Amino acid sequence: MAERPKSTIIPNLKAESKAKVAQYAAQRYGVVVDVFMKTTQTRANKQIQQRFLKILWDDRQTPSDHAQMRICHESDLEALREQYTAGIGG
């Protein structure tokens, strides 16, 4: 699995914030080790069930939780990257 493409260019960002963003800019790949439902609260104070994935990233030793919508299969990554780039005017 891979993370969906994400913005690496944020206009008018302070220098100290750029360093924080840079550490999350690299593309990550990993393996799904669990799928679970998590209750989250919306802005309208409604509770909804969302599917989350527990992913063991290649560069980590412990898995982390991620919303399913932020993850894609590696084989879909290039097409998603092209869509994303076109969507932001690239």
mmCIF file as gemmi writes it, N, C-alpha and C atoms, coordinates in Angstrom:
data_model
loop_
_atom_site.group_PDB
_atom_site.id
_atom_site.type_symbol
_atom_site.label_atom_id
_atom_site.label_alt_id
_atom_site.label_comp_id
_atom_site.label_asym_id
_atom_site.label_entity_id
_atom_site.label_seq_id
_atom_site.pdbx_PDB_ins_code
_atom_site.Cartn_x
_atom_site.Cartn_y
_atom_site.Cartn_z
_atom_site.occupancy
_atom_site.B_iso_or_equiv
_atom_site.pdbx_formal_charge
_atom_site.auth_seq_id
_atom_site.auth_asym_id
_atom_site.pdbx_PDB_model_num
ATOM 1 N N . MET Axp A 1 ? 0.839 -1.17 0 1 0 ? 1 A 1
ATOM 2 C CA . MET Axp A 1 ? 0 0 0 1 0 ? 1 A 1
ATOM 3 C C . MET Axp A 1 ? 0.886 1.236 0 1 0 ? 1 A 1
ATOM 4 N N . ALA Axp A 2 ? 0.283 2.345 -0.388 1 0 ? 2 A 1
ATOM 5 C CA . ALA Axp A 2 ? 1.003 3.607 -0.421 1 0 ? 2 A 1
ATOM 6 C C . ALA Axp A 2 ? 0.075 4.728 0.022 1 0 ? 2 A 1
ATOM 7 N N . GLU Axp A 3 ? 0.66 5.819 0.49 1 0 ? 3 A 1
ATOM 8 C CA . GLU Axp A 3 ? -0.131 6.998 0.802 1 0 ? 3 A 1
ATOM 9 C C . GLU Axp A 3 ? -0.526 7.67 -0.502 1 0 ? 3 A 1
ATOM 10 N N . ARG Axp A 4 ? -1.722 8.217 -0.535 1 0 ? 4 A 1
ATOM 11 C CA . ARG Axp A 4 ? -2.137 8.99 -1.707 1 0 ? 4 A 1
ATOM 12 C C . ARG Axp A 4 ? -1.243 10.225 -1.809 1 0 ? 4 A 1
ATOM 13 N N . PRO Axp A 5 ? -1.111 10.777 -3.017 1 0 ? 5 A 1
ATOM 14 C CA . PRO Axp A 5 ? -0.284 11.978 -3.173 1 0 ? 5 A 1
ATOM 15 C C . PRO Axp A 5 ? -0.774 13.101 -2.258 1 0 ? 5 A 1
ATOM 16 N N . LYS Axp A 6 ? 0.157 13.877 -1.752 1 0 ? 6 A 1
ATOM 17 C CA . LYS Axp A 6 ? -0.191 14.98 -0.872 1 0 ? 6 A 1
ATOM 18 C C . LYS Axp A 6 ? 0.584 16.218 -1.262 1 0 ? 6 A 1
ATOM 19 N N . SER Axp A 7 ? 0.075 17.36 -0.884 1 0 ? 7 A 1
ATOM 20 C CA . SER Axp A 7 ? 0.686 18.627 -1.256 1 0 ? 7 A 1
ATOM 21 C C . SER Axp A 7 ? 2.052 18.783 -0.607 1 0 ? 7 A 1
ATOM 22 N N . THR Axp A 8 ? 3.028 19.159 -1.401 1 0 ? 8 A 1
ATOM 23 C CA . THR Axp A 8 ? 4.351 19.459 -0.869 1 0 ? 8 A 1
ATOM 24 C C . THR Axp A 8 ? 4.694 20.93 -1.075 1 0 ? 8 A 1
ATOM 25 N N . ILE Axp A 9 ? 3.782 21.663 -1.733 1 0 ? 9 A 1
ATOM 26 C CA . ILE Axp A 9 ? 3.984 23.092 -1.961 1 0 ? 9 A 1
ATOM 27 C C . ILE Axp A 9 ? 2.848 23.834 -1.27 1 0 ? 9 A 1
ATOM 28 N N . ILE Axp A 10 ? 3.187 24.59 -0.243 1 0 ? 10 A 1
ATOM 29 C CA . ILE Axp A 10 ? 2.197 25.359 0.494 1 0 ? 10 A 1
ATOM 30 C C . ILE Axp A 10 ? 2.65 26.817 0.461 1 0 ? 10 A 1
ATOM 31 N N . PRO Axp A 11 ? 1.917 27.674 -0.257 1 0 ? 11 A 1
ATOM 32 C CA . PRO Axp A 11 ? 2.352 29.066 -0.379 1 0 ? 11 A 1
ATOM 33 C C . PRO Axp A 11 ? 2.32 29.797 0.963 1 0 ? 11 A 1
ATOM 34 N N . ASN Axp A 12 ? 3.2 30.779 1.107 1 0 ? 12 A 1
ATOM 35 C CA . ASN Axp A 12 ? 3.262 31.668 2.275 1 0 ? 12 A 1
ATOM 36 C C . ASN Axp A 12 ? 3.488 30.929 3.596 1 0 ? 12 A 1
ATOM 37 N N . LEU Axp A 13 ? 4.248 29.863 3.542 1 0 ? 13 A 1
ATOM 38 C CA . LEU Axp A 13 ? 4.521 29.087 4.748 1 0 ? 13 A 1
ATOM 39 C C . LEU Axp A 13 ? 5.769 29.626 5.439 1 0 ? 13 A 1
ATOM 40 N N . LYS Axp A 14 ? 5.707 29.751 6.76 1 0 ? 14 A 1
ATOM 41 C CA . LYS Axp A 14 ? 6.864 30.231 7.526 1 0 ? 14 A 1
ATOM 42 C C . LYS Axp A 14 ? 8.003 29.225 7.427 1 0 ? 14 A 1
ATOM 43 N N . ALA Axp A 15 ? 9.219 29.697 7.542 1 0 ? 15 A 1
ATOM 44 C CA . ALA Axp A 15 ? 10.41 28.839 7.42 1 0 ? 15 A 1
ATOM 45 C C . ALA Axp A 15 ? 10.407 27.708 8.446 1 0 ? 15 A 1
ATOM 46 N N . GLU Axp A 16 ? 10.012 28 9.685 1 0 ? 16 A 1
ATOM 47 C CA . GLU Axp A 16 ? 10.003 26.956 10.706 1 0 ? 16 A 1
ATOM 48 C C . GLU Axp A 16 ? 8.932 25.894 10.43 1 0 ? 16 A 1
ATOM 49 N N . SER Axp A 17 ? 7.85 26.3 9.778 1 0 ? 17 A 1
ATOM 50 C CA . SER Axp A 17 ? 6.799 25.344 9.418 1 0 ? 17 A 1
ATOM 51 C C . SER Axp A 17 ? 7.222 24.473 8.24 1 0 ? 17 A 1
ATOM 52 N N . LYS Axp A 18 ? 8.022 25.027 7.331 1 0 ? 18 A 1
ATOM 53 C CA . LYS Axp A 18 ? 8.492 24.253 6.178 1 0 ? 18 A 1
ATOM 54 C C . LYS Axp A 18 ? 9.286 23.031 6.621 1 0 ? 18 A 1
ATOM 55 N N . ALA Axp A 19 ? 10.08 23.18 7.664 1 0 ? 19 A 1
ATOM 56 C CA . ALA Axp A 19 ? 10.876 22.055 8.177 1 0 ? 19 A 1
ATOM 57 C C . ALA Axp A 19 ? 9.972 20.951 8.712 1 0 ? 19 A 1
ATOM 58 N N . LYS Axp A 20 ? 8.88 21.328 9.36 1 0 ? 20 A 1
ATOM 59 C CA . LYS Axp A 20 ? 7.936 20.341 9.882 1 0 ? 20 A 1
ATOM 60 C C . LYS Axp A 20 ? 7.234 19.61 8.736 1 0 ? 20 A 1
ATOM 61 N N . VAL Axp A 21 ? 6.843 20.348 7.7 1 0 ? 21 A 1
ATOM 62 C CA . VAL Axp A 21 ? 6.149 19.763 6.552 1 0 ? 21 A 1
ATOM 63 C C . VAL Axp A 21 ? 7.083 18.845 5.771 1 0 ? 21 A 1
ATOM 64 N N . ALA Axp A 22 ? 8.348 19.219 5.652 1 0 ? 22 A 1
ATOM 65 C CA . ALA Axp A 22 ? 9.309 18.466 4.846 1 0 ? 22 A 1
ATOM 66 C C . ALA Axp A 22 ? 9.463 17.024 5.319 1 0 ? 22 A 1
ATOM 67 N N . GLN Axp A 23 ? 9.374 16.783 6.621 1 0 ? 23 A 1
ATOM 68 C CA . GLN Axp A 23 ? 9.557 15.424 7.122 1 0 ? 23 A 1
ATOM 69 C C . GLN Axp A 23 ? 8.413 14.496 6.731 1 0 ? 23 A 1
ATOM 70 N N . TYR Axp A 24 ? 7.277 15.057 6.307 1 0 ? 24 A 1
ATOM 71 C CA . TYR Axp A 24 ? 6.138 14.238 5.893 1 0 ? 24 A 1
ATOM 72 C C . TYR Axp A 24 ? 5.944 14.232 4.376 1 0 ? 24 A 1
ATOM 73 N N . ALA Axp A 25 ? 6.853 14.835 3.635 1 0 ? 25 A 1
ATOM 74 C CA . ALA Axp A 25 ? 6.69 14.99 2.194 1 0 ? 25 A 1
ATOM 75 C C . ALA Axp A 25 ? 7.089 13.751 1.394 1 0 ? 25 A 1
ATOM 76 N N . ALA Axp A 26 ? 7.89 12.869 1.954 1 0 ? 26 A 1
ATOM 77 C CA . ALA Axp A 26 ? 8.352 11.691 1.212 1 0 ? 26 A 1
ATOM 78 C C . ALA Axp A 26 ? 7.213 10.678 1.047 1 0 ? 26 A 1
ATOM 79 N N . GLN Axp A 27 ? 7.227 9.996 -0.075 1 0 ? 27 A 1
ATOM 80 C CA . GLN Axp A 27 ? 6.225 8.957 -0.336 1 0 ? 27 A 1
ATOM 81 C C . GLN Axp A 27 ? 6.516 7.752 0.541 1 0 ? 27 A 1
ATOM 82 N N . ARG Axp A 28 ? 5.474 7.191 1.168 1 0 ? 28 A 1
ATOM 83 C CA . ARG Axp A 28 ? 5.665 6.04 2.043 1 0 ? 28 A 1
ATOM 84 C C . ARG Axp A 28 ? 4.945 4.822 1.473 1 0 ? 28 A 1
ATOM 85 N N . TYR Axp A 29 ? 5.53 3.673 1.713 1 0 ? 29 A 1
ATOM 86 C CA . TYR Axp A 29 ? 4.953 2.393 1.303 1 0 ? 29 A 1
ATOM 87 C C . TYR Axp A 29 ? 4.904 1.492 2.526 1 0 ? 29 A 1
ATOM 88 N N . GLY Axp A 30 ? 3.883 0.634 2.59 1 0 ? 30 A 1
ATOM 89 C CA . GLY Axp A 30 ? 3.775 -0.234 3.745 1 0 ? 30 A 1
ATOM 90 C C . GLY Axp A 30 ? 2.82 -1.393 3.514 1 0 ? 30 A 1
ATOM 91 N N . VAL Axp A 31 ? 2.571 -2.118 4.584 1 0 ? 31 A 1
ATOM 92 C CA . VAL Axp A 31 ? 1.721 -3.305 4.561 1 0 ? 31 A 1
ATOM 93 C C . VAL Axp A 31 ? 0.581 -3.109 5.565 1 0 ? 31 A 1
ATOM 94 N N . VAL Axp A 32 ? -0.648 -3.402 5.14 1 0 ? 32 A 1
ATOM 95 C CA . VAL Axp A 32 ? -1.794 -3.323 6.041 1 0 ? 32 A 1
ATOM 96 C C . VAL Axp A 32 ? -1.763 -4.533 6.967 1 0 ? 32 A 1
ATOM 97 N N . VAL Axp A 33 ? -1.767 -4.273 8.274 1 0 ? 33 A 1
ATOM 98 C CA . VAL Axp A 33 ? -1.744 -5.374 9.237 1 0 ? 33 A 1
ATOM 99 C C . VAL Axp A 33 ? -3.079 -5.556 9.939 1 0 ? 33 A 1
ATOM 100 N N . ASP Axp A 34 ? -3.99 -4.567 9.813 1 0 ? 34 A 1
ATOM 101 C CA . ASP Axp A 34 ? -5.31 -4.685 10.431 1 0 ? 34 A 1
ATOM 102 C C . ASP Axp A 34 ? -6.251 -3.654 9.823 1 0 ? 34 A 1
ATOM 103 N N . VAL Axp A 35 ? -7.524 -3.992 9.816 1 0 ? 35 A 1
ATOM 104 C CA . VAL Axp A 35 ? -8.586 -3.084 9.39 1 0 ? 35 A 1
ATOM 105 C C . VAL Axp A 35 ? -9.575 -3.011 10.537 1 0 ? 35 A 1
ATOM 106 N N . PHE Axp A 36 ? -9.982 -1.79 10.918 1 0 ? 36 A 1
ATOM 107 C CA . PHE Axp A 36 ? -10.923 -1.653 12.031 1 0 ? 36 A 1
ATOM 108 C C . PHE Axp A 36 ? -11.809 -0.438 11.822 1 0 ? 36 A 1
ATOM 109 N N . MET Axp A 37 ? -12.928 -0.411 12.528 1 0 ? 37 A 1
ATOM 110 C CA . MET Axp A 37 ? -13.858 0.714 12.475 1 0 ? 37 A 1
ATOM 111 C C . MET Axp A 37 ? -13.583 1.617 13.675 1 0 ? 37 A 1
ATOM 112 N N . LYS Axp A 38 ? -13.649 2.908 13.426 1 0 ? 38 A 1
ATOM 113 C CA . LYS Axp A 38 ? -13.386 3.878 14.478 1 0 ? 38 A 1
ATOM 114 C C . LYS Axp A 38 ? -14.518 4.901 14.47 1 0 ? 38 A 1
ATOM 115 N N . THR Axp A 39 ? -15.011 5.251 15.64 1 0 ? 39 A 1
ATOM 116 C CA . THR Axp A 39 ? -16.062 6.264 15.747 1 0 ? 39 A 1
ATOM 117 C C . THR Axp A 39 ? -15.409 7.634 15.796 1 0 ? 39 A 1
ATOM 118 N N . THR Axp A 40 ? -15.821 8.504 14.883 1 0 ? 40 A 1
ATOM 119 C CA . THR Axp A 40 ? -15.3 9.867 14.849 1 0 ? 40 A 1
ATOM 120 C C . THR Axp A 40 ? -16.47 10.83 14.925 1 0 ? 40 A 1
ATOM 121 N N . GLN Axp A 41 ? -16.175 12.061 15.299 1 0 ? 41 A 1
ATOM 122 C CA . GLN Axp A 41 ? -17.224 13.06 15.455 1 0 ? 41 A 1
ATOM 123 C C . GLN Axp A 41 ? -17.086 14.105 14.361 1 0 ? 41 A 1
ATOM 124 N N . THR Axp A 42 ? -18.209 14.452 13.73 1 0 ? 42 A 1
ATOM 125 C CA . THR Axp A 42 ? -18.211 15.448 12.671 1 0 ? 42 A 1
ATOM 126 C C . THR Axp A 42 ? -18.335 16.849 13.269 1 0 ? 42 A 1
ATOM 127 N N . ARG Axp A 43 ? -18.248 17.845 12.43 1 0 ? 43 A 1
ATOM 128 C CA . ARG Axp A 43 ? -18.404 19.234 12.893 1 0 ? 43 A 1
ATOM 129 C C . ARG Axp A 43 ? -19.81 19.485 13.43 1 0 ? 43 A 1
ATOM 130 N N . ALA Axp A 44 ? -20.782 18.746 12.936 1 0 ? 44 A 1
ATOM 131 C CA . ALA Axp A 44 ? -22.17 18.896 13.388 1 0 ? 44 A 1
ATOM 132 C C . ALA Axp A 44 ? -22.458 18.034 14.616 1 0 ? 44 A 1
ATOM 133 N N . ASN Axp A 45 ? -21.408 17.596 15.283 1 0 ? 45 A 1
ATOM 134 C CA . ASN Axp A 45 ? -21.506 16.77 16.49 1 0 ? 45 A 1
ATOM 135 C C . ASN Axp A 45 ? -22.239 15.449 16.274 1 0 ? 45 A 1
ATOM 136 N N . LYS Axp A 46 ? -22.161 14.917 15.075 1 0 ? 46 A 1
ATOM 137 C CA . LYS Axp A 46 ? -22.697 13.587 14.804 1 0 ? 46 A 1
ATOM 138 C C . LYS Axp A 46 ? -21.55 12.592 14.891 1 0 ? 46 A 1
ATOM 139 N N . GLN Axp A 47 ? -21.846 11.421 15.391 1 0 ? 47 A 1
ATOM 140 C CA . GLN Axp A 47 ? -20.832 10.379 15.438 1 0 ? 47 A 1
ATOM 141 C C . GLN Axp A 47 ? -21.013 9.45 14.246 1 0 ? 47 A 1
ATOM 142 N N . ILE Axp A 48 ? -19.912 9.176 13.567 1 0 ? 48 A 1
ATOM 143 C CA . ILE Axp A 48 ? -19.959 8.283 12.412 1 0 ? 48 A 1
ATOM 144 C C . ILE Axp A 48 ? -18.887 7.209 12.555 1 0 ? 48 A 1
ATOM 145 N N . GLN Axp A 49 ? -19.116 6.098 11.884 1 0 ? 49 A 1
ATOM 146 C CA . GLN Axp A 49 ? -18.142 5.001 11.862 1 0 ? 49 A 1
ATOM 147 C C . GLN Axp A 49 ? -17.314 5.138 10.586 1 0 ? 49 A 1
ATOM 148 N N . GLN Axp A 50 ? -15.998 5.122 10.724 1 0 ? 50 A 1
ATOM 149 C CA . GLN Axp A 50 ? -15.104 5.185 9.577 1 0 ? 50 A 1
ATOM 150 C C . GLN Axp A 50 ? -14.14 4.009 9.622 1 0 ? 50 A 1
ATOM 151 N N . ARG Axp A 51 ? -13.764 3.546 8.425 1 0 ? 51 A 1
ATOM 152 C CA . ARG Axp A 51 ? -12.81 2.44 8.334 1 0 ? 51 A 1
ATOM 153 C C . ARG Axp A 51 ? -11.387 2.995 8.398 1 0 ? 51 A 1
ATOM 154 N N . PHE Axp A 52 ? -10.603 2.416 9.276 1 0 ? 52 A 1
ATOM 155 C CA . PHE Axp A 52 ? -9.2 2.788 9.424 1 0 ? 52 A 1
ATOM 156 C C . PHE Axp A 52 ? -8.338 1.561 9.163 1 0 ? 52 A 1
ATOM 157 N N . LEU Axp A 53 ? -7.109 1.822 8.749 1 0 ? 53 A 1
ATOM 158 C CA . LEU Axp A 53 ? -6.147 0.764 8.491 1 0 ? 53 A 1
ATOM 159 C C . LEU Axp A 53 ? -4.97 0.928 9.437 1 0 ? 53 A 1
ATOM 160 N N . LYS Axp A 54 ? -4.488 -0.155 9.951 1 0 ? 54 A 1
ATOM 161 C CA . LYS Axp A 54 ? -3.255 -0.151 10.74 1 0 ? 54 A 1
ATOM 162 C C . LYS Axp A 54 ? -2.165 -0.589 9.766 1 0 ? 54 A 1
ATOM 163 N N . ILE Axp A 55 ? -1.21 0.304 9.507 1 0 ? 55 A 1
ATOM 164 C CA . ILE Axp A 55 ? -0.2 0.07 8.471 1 0 ? 55 A 1
ATOM 165 C C . ILE Axp A 55 ? 1.197 0.056 9.078 1 0 ? 55 A 1
ATOM 166 N N . LEU Axp A 56 ? 1.957 -0.935 8.682 1 0 ? 56 A 1
ATOM 167 C CA . LEU Axp A 56 ? 3.363 -1.01 9.061 1 0 ? 56 A 1
ATOM 168 C C . LEU Axp A 56 ? 4.166 -0.468 7.882 1 0 ? 56 A 1
ATOM 169 N N . TRP Axp A 57 ? 4.639 0.775 8.032 1 0 ? 57 A 1
ATOM 170 C CA . TRP Axp A 57 ? 5.413 1.415 6.967 1 0 ? 57 A 1
ATOM 171 C C . TRP Axp A 57 ? 6.79 0.79 6.883 1 0 ? 57 A 1
ATOM 172 N N . ASP Axp A 58 ? 7.363 0.809 5.683 1 0 ? 58 A 1
ATOM 173 C CA . ASP Axp A 58 ? 8.666 0.184 5.446 1 0 ? 58 A 1
ATOM 174 C C . ASP Axp A 58 ? 9.768 0.731 6.339 1 0 ? 58 A 1
ATOM 175 N N . ASP Axp A 59 ? 9.682 2.01 6.711 1 0 ? 59 A 1
ATOM 176 C CA . ASP Axp A 59 ? 10.747 2.625 7.497 1 0 ? 59 A 1
ATOM 177 C C . ASP Axp A 59 ? 10.454 2.659 8.999 1 0 ? 59 A 1
ATOM 178 N N . ARG Axp A 60 ? 9.408 1.977 9.444 1 0 ? 60 A 1
ATOM 179 C CA . ARG Axp A 60 ? 9.017 1.986 10.855 1 0 ? 60 A 1
ATOM 180 C C . ARG Axp A 60 ? 9.012 0.582 11.446 1 0 ? 60 A 1
ATOM 181 N N . GLN Axp A 61 ? 9.031 0.509 12.754 1 0 ? 61 A 1
ATOM 182 C CA . GLN Axp A 61 ? 8.979 -0.787 13.419 1 0 ? 61 A 1
ATOM 183 C C . GLN Axp A 61 ? 7.631 -1.062 14.061 1 0 ? 61 A 1
ATOM 184 N N . THR Axp A 62 ? 6.817 -0.021 14.221 1 0 ? 62 A 1
ATOM 185 C CA . THR Axp A 62 ? 5.488 -0.203 14.789 1 0 ? 62 A 1
ATOM 186 C C . THR Axp A 62 ? 4.451 0.365 13.824 1 0 ? 62 A 1
ATOM 187 N N . PRO Axp A 63 ? 3.282 -0.267 13.734 1 0 ? 63 A 1
ATOM 188 C CA . PRO Axp A 63 ? 2.249 0.213 12.814 1 0 ? 63 A 1
ATOM 189 C C . PRO Axp A 63 ? 1.583 1.494 13.315 1 0 ? 63 A 1
ATOM 190 N N . SER Axp A 64 ? 0.971 2.223 12.399 1 0 ? 64 A 1
ATOM 191 C CA . SER Axp A 64 ? 0.223 3.432 12.753 1 0 ? 64 A 1
ATOM 192 C C . SER Axp A 64 ? -1.138 3.381 12.076 1 0 ? 64 A 1
ATOM 193 N N . ASP Axp A 65 ? -2.099 4.137 12.618 1 0 ? 65 A 1
ATOM 194 C CA . ASP Axp A 65 ? -3.475 4.136 12.117 1 0 ? 65 A 1
ATOM 195 C C . ASP Axp A 65 ? -3.67 5.235 11.085 1 0 ? 65 A 1
ATOM 196 N N . HIS Axp A 66 ? -4.404 4.893 10.009 1 0 ? 66 A 1
ATOM 197 C CA . HIS Axp A 66 ? -4.668 5.86 8.946 1 0 ? 66 A 1
ATOM 198 C C . HIS Axp A 66 ? -6.063 5.651 8.387 1 0 ? 66 A 1
ATOM 199 N N . ALA Axp A 67 ? -6.737 6.738 8.051 1 0 ? 67 A 1
ATOM 200 C CA . ALA Axp A 67 ? -8.042 6.646 7.411 1 0 ? 67 A 1
ATOM 201 C C . ALA Axp A 67 ? -7.873 5.95 6.061 1 0 ? 67 A 1
ATOM 202 N N . GLN Axp A 68 ? -8.804 5.093 5.729 1 0 ? 68 A 1
ATOM 203 C CA . GLN Axp A 68 ? -8.699 4.315 4.495 1 0 ? 68 A 1
ATOM 204 C C . GLN Axp A 68 ? -8.625 5.218 3.263 1 0 ? 68 A 1
ATOM 205 N N . MET Axp A 69 ? -9.32 6.37 3.308 1 0 ? 69 A 1
ATOM 206 C CA . MET Axp A 69 ? -9.357 7.251 2.136 1 0 ? 69 A 1
ATOM 207 C C . MET Axp A 69 ? -7.999 7.87 1.817 1 0 ? 69 A 1
ATOM 208 N N . ARG Axp A 70 ? -7.04 7.836 2.745 1 0 ? 70 A 1
ATOM 209 C CA . ARG Axp A 70 ? -5.709 8.406 2.502 1 0 ? 70 A 1
ATOM 210 C C . ARG Axp A 70 ? -4.722 7.393 1.931 1 0 ? 70 A 1
ATOM 211 N N . ILE Axp A 71 ? -5.184 6.147 1.731 1 0 ? 71 A 1
ATOM 212 C CA . ILE Axp A 71 ? -4.293 5.073 1.314 1 0 ? 71 A 1
ATOM 213 C C . ILE Axp A 71 ? -4.756 4.525 -0.037 1 0 ? 71 A 1
ATOM 214 N N . CYS Axp A 72 ? -3.809 4.102 -0.856 1 0 ? 72 A 1
ATOM 215 C CA . CYS Axp A 72 ? -4.145 3.499 -2.147 1 0 ? 72 A 1
ATOM 216 C C . CYS Axp A 72 ? -3.216 2.315 -2.401 1 0 ? 72 A 1
ATOM 217 N N . HIS Axp A 73 ? -3.564 1.525 -3.363 1 0 ? 73 A 1
ATOM 218 C CA . HIS Axp A 73 ? -2.71 0.409 -3.759 1 0 ? 73 A 1
ATOM 219 C C . HIS Axp A 73 ? -1.551 0.967 -4.58 1 0 ? 73 A 1
ATOM 220 N N . GLU Axp A 74 ? -0.389 0.369 -4.454 1 0 ? 74 A 1
ATOM 221 C CA . GLU Axp A 74 ? 0.795 0.854 -5.181 1 0 ? 74 A 1
ATOM 222 C C . GLU Axp A 74 ? 0.563 0.939 -6.686 1 0 ? 74 A 1
ATOM 223 N N . SER Axp A 75 ? -0.194 0.005 -7.23 1 0 ? 75 A 1
ATOM 224 C CA . SER Axp A 75 ? -0.413 -0.014 -8.681 1 0 ? 75 A 1
ATOM 225 C C . SER Axp A 75 ? -1.262 1.176 -9.147 1 0 ? 75 A 1
ATOM 226 N N . ASP Axp A 76 ? -2.004 1.816 -8.24 1 0 ? 76 A 1
ATOM 227 C CA . ASP Axp A 76 ? -2.841 2.973 -8.592 1 0 ? 76 A 1
ATOM 228 C C . ASP Axp A 76 ? -2.135 4.297 -8.353 1 0 ? 76 A 1
ATOM 229 N N . LEU Axp A 77 ? -0.973 4.274 -7.742 1 0 ? 77 A 1
ATOM 230 C CA . LEU Axp A 77 ? -0.308 5.492 -7.301 1 0 ? 77 A 1
ATOM 231 C C . LEU Axp A 77 ? 0.037 6.439 -8.447 1 0 ? 77 A 1
ATOM 232 N N . GLU Axp A 78 ? 0.585 5.942 -9.521 1 0 ? 78 A 1
ATOM 233 C CA . GLU Axp A 78 ? 1.009 6.832 -10.615 1 0 ? 78 A 1
ATOM 234 C C . GLU Axp A 78 ? -0.183 7.555 -11.235 1 0 ? 78 A 1
ATOM 235 N N . ALA Axp A 79 ? -1.284 6.852 -11.451 1 0 ? 79 A 1
ATOM 236 C CA . ALA Axp A 79 ? -2.49 7.486 -12.018 1 0 ? 79 A 1
ATOM 237 C C . ALA Axp A 79 ? -3.042 8.535 -11.05 1 0 ? 79 A 1
ATOM 238 N N . LEU Axp A 80 ? -3.046 8.237 -9.766 1 0 ? 80 A 1
ATOM 239 C CA . LEU Axp A 80 ? -3.514 9.208 -8.773 1 0 ? 80 A 1
ATOM 240 C C . LEU Axp A 80 ? -2.603 10.426 -8.717 1 0 ? 80 A 1
ATOM 241 N N . ARG Axp A 81 ? -1.301 10.204 -8.853 1 0 ? 81 A 1
ATOM 242 C CA . ARG Axp A 81 ? -0.348 11.315 -8.844 1 0 ? 81 A 1
ATOM 243 C C . ARG Axp A 81 ? -0.595 12.24 -10.042 1 0 ? 81 A 1
ATOM 244 N N . GLU Axp A 82 ? -0.859 11.652 -11.21 1 0 ? 82 A 1
ATOM 245 C CA . GLU Axp A 82 ? -1.143 12.465 -12.4 1 0 ? 82 A 1
ATOM 246 C C . GLU Axp A 82 ? -2.436 13.257 -12.223 1 0 ? 82 A 1
ATOM 247 N N . GLN Axp A 83 ? -3.475 12.622 -11.675 1 0 ? 83 A 1
ATOM 248 C CA . GLN Axp A 83 ? -4.742 13.311 -11.411 1 0 ? 83 A 1
ATOM 249 C C . GLN Axp A 83 ? -4.534 14.46 -10.435 1 0 ? 83 A 1
ATOM 250 N N . TYR Axp A 84 ? -3.808 14.19 -9.384 1 0 ? 84 A 1
ATOM 251 C CA . TYR Axp A 84 ? -3.558 15.195 -8.355 1 0 ? 84 A 1
ATOM 252 C C . TYR Axp A 84 ? -2.796 16.384 -8.933 1 0 ? 84 A 1
ATOM 253 N N . THR Axp A 85 ? -1.75 16.108 -9.695 1 0 ? 85 A 1
ATOM 254 C CA . THR Axp A 85 ? -0.943 17.166 -10.298 1 0 ? 85 A 1
ATOM 255 C C . THR Axp A 85 ? -1.768 18.016 -11.251 1 0 ? 85 A 1
ATOM 256 N N . ALA Axp A 86 ? -2.602 17.361 -12.063 1 0 ? 86 A 1
ATOM 257 C CA . ALA Axp A 86 ? -3.475 18.093 -12.985 1 0 ? 86 A 1
ATOM 258 C C . ALA Axp A 86 ? -4.475 18.949 -12.215 1 0 ? 86 A 1
ATOM 259 N N . GLY Axp A 87 ? -4.958 18.442 -11.087 1 0 ? 87 A 1
ATOM 260 C CA . GLY Axp A 87 ? -5.949 19.157 -10.288 1 0 ? 87 A 1
ATOM 261 C C . GLY Axp A 87 ? -5.429 20.423 -9.635 1 0 ? 87 A 1
ATOM 262 N N . ILE Axp A 88 ? -4.117 20.479 -9.385 1 0 ? 88 A 1
ATOM 263 C CA . ILE Axp A 88 ? -3.55 21.683 -8.771 1 0 ? 88 A 1
ATOM 264 C C . ILE Axp A 88 ? -2.839 22.562 -9.806 1 0 ? 88 A 1
ATOM 265 N N . GLY Axp A 89 ? -3.087 22.249 -11.087 1 0 ? 89 A 1
ATOM 266 C CA . GLY Axp A 89 ? -2.548 23.092 -12.151 1 0 ? 89 A 1
ATOM 267 C C . GLY Axp A 89 ? -1.168 22.732 -12.608 1 0 ? 89 A 1
ATOM 268 N N . GLY Axp A 90 ? -0.757 21.465 -12.413 1 0 ? 90 A 1
ATOM 269 C CA . GLY Axp A 90 ? 0.604 21.048 -12.775 1 0 ? 90 A 1
ATOM 270 C C . GLY Axp A 90 ? 0.729 20.45 -14.117 1 0 ? 90 A 1
